[in-house]
Amino acid sequence: MFNKYIKIVLALLIFAFSIQQFLDGAVGSTGNGVMLILLSLVFVLLFFRNEFLILAFFQLRKQNLEGANRWLNRIKNPKSALTTKQHGYYNYLKGLILSQENMNQAEKYFRTAITLGLNMDHDLAMAKLNLAGILFTKRRKLEAQKLLKEAQDLDKNGMMTDQIKMMKNQMKKTNIPNQHFGRSNMRRR
């Protein structure tokens, strides 16, 4: 909705106006001051938690990917409107949504989310697990195994042990050769 710095300026202006209401001393102005302080706290909260990301998480919780994508598309310029961690979650959500349709774009979003960082370890583990799955389908087994190991290390509560075991079993079943670039005994055709 607003740039992140505009939210802080609005919070400061509303807070200053609430102080003026307290100092006014007229009947009812104290209640106005309290209400304005609460209003300024809303803008401070929205600085740290973007409203569109919150609404996109609610839609994702309902398994409504289209609704989540609609809320994410309302953020016109994520770099200026979001803090670094929020930008990481924006890319994480975009990657989750696009992983159903376009794996190349989802890979880009997951890599950016991992680079920017996520607050929770299990979110970072989920991003690495999804990225490992994408890389495995692209026949890049070594990178996928590395990311799977990192996801397993980040999963301290054991919430994703089943998914990790399932992916490891899938990797064992398939006979994808390891990545060999520039081996001297390989013939060119």
N, C-alpha and C positions, 0 to 999 in steps of 0.2 A: 504494500500500500504506500508507505512512505519510505524514503531513504533512512538508513539506520541513524544518521546524524540528525535528521529532522526530528526523529522521535525523541532524542535526548533534548534538543532545543525546546520542543513543545513541553516536555516534562518539566524543564527548568522554568519556563515561562508560567506554566500553570502553578507550579510550586511557589513562585514569587508572588503571584496573584493571591494564592491562599494565605501567605504571610500578611499581605496587605489587608485581607479580610479579617484576620485575627487582630491586627493593630487598629482597625477601624473602630471597633468597640460598639457598634450599633447592635440592636437586638436582631438575632438571626444570622448575623454575619459569622459567628463562630461555627455554626452548622455548615455554612457555605465553605468556610475554610477547611473543615474536616472533609467535606465532600470533594473539594478540589485537590486535597492531598491524596485521597484515594484515586482520583482520576489521573493524577501525575504518576502514581505508582503503576497504573495500567500501562502507561507509555514506557516506563522503565522496564516492566515485564516484557513488553513487546520488543524492546531492544534486544533482550537476551533470548527470547523465544519468538521467532517469526510466526505471525498468525497464519500465513498460508501453509507453512510447513506443518503446523499443528493440525490444520484442517485436512491436509494431505495424509497425515498419519492416521487420522480418524477414518478417512475413506479407505485407506489401505487395510485398516483393521477389519473393516466390513467386507474385504475382498473386492472392493470396487476400484479396479485399476484405472478405468476411464475417469472416474470422479477425482481420483488422486492426481492423475495427469492434468486434468483441467485446473486444479488448484495450483499445481506447480507451474503451469504455463502462465499464470497470472503474475509470476515474478518475472518482470521484464529483463532486468539486468542483475543477475544473482551476485555478481562480484561486488557491486556497490551497495546493493540492498541488504546483503547478509554478512554476518561476521564469518570468520574463517571456518569455525566448526559448523555453523549453519550451512555454509556453502558445501562442506563435506557431506552433510546429511541431504542436501538438495541433490547432489550427484549420486549419493547412495540410493535415494528414492527413485531417481530417474533410471538408474541402472536396474533396479528391481522391476520397474514397469517395462522397460525396453527388453529385458532378458526374455520375455515371452515372444517377442517379435523379431528383434534385430540384435544378434549377438555381438556384432562388430561395434555398434554404438554402445551397447551395454558394457562391453569390455572397457571402452574408453571412460565411461562414467564411473565404473568401479575403480579403475586405476586412479582417477582423479580424487575420488572419495578417500581412498587409502592414503594418497599423498597428503591431502589436506587434513586428514585425521577425523576420527569420530570420538565422541565422549565416552561411550560405553565399549568395554572390551568385547562383549558378545555381538555388538553391531559390527565392529571391525572384523571379528571372526566370521560373521555371516557374509560380509562383503568379500573376504578372502576365499571363503568356501564357494561362493557363487562364481568368483573369478576363476577359481581352480576348475570348476565344472565347465566353464566356457572354454578355457584353455585346453582341457582334456578333449572336448569335442572338436577342437581345431587341431588335434594330434600333436600338442605340445606337452608331452607327458612329464618331462623333467620340471618345467615351471609349475605345472599343476601339482606335482608331488611336493614341491617346496612350499607352495601356498597352502596346501592341505596340512602340512606339518605346522606351519605358522598358525593356522586356524585352530588346530588341535591344542597348541600351547596357549592360545588366547581363551579357549573355552574352559574356564576354571570351574564353572558350575555344572558342567557335563550336559548342557542343554542340547548340544548338537552332536553328541557322540554317535547316535544312530545314523545321522546323515553322513558323518565322516567315515564310519565303518562301511556304509553302503557304497560310498564313492571309492574307498580303497578296494573293496571287493570287485567293483566294476572295473577298476584299473587292472586288477590281477587277471580277470577273465579275458579281457581283450588283449590281443597280441599286437599291440602297436609297438613298433621298434623305437628304441630310444633315439633321441635327436643326435644324429651324427653328421656334422658338417665338416667337409673337407678331409674325409678319410682318404688315405692314399690308396687303399685297396679297392675302392669303389670305381666301377667302370662308368664312363660317360657313354651315353647313347646318341 
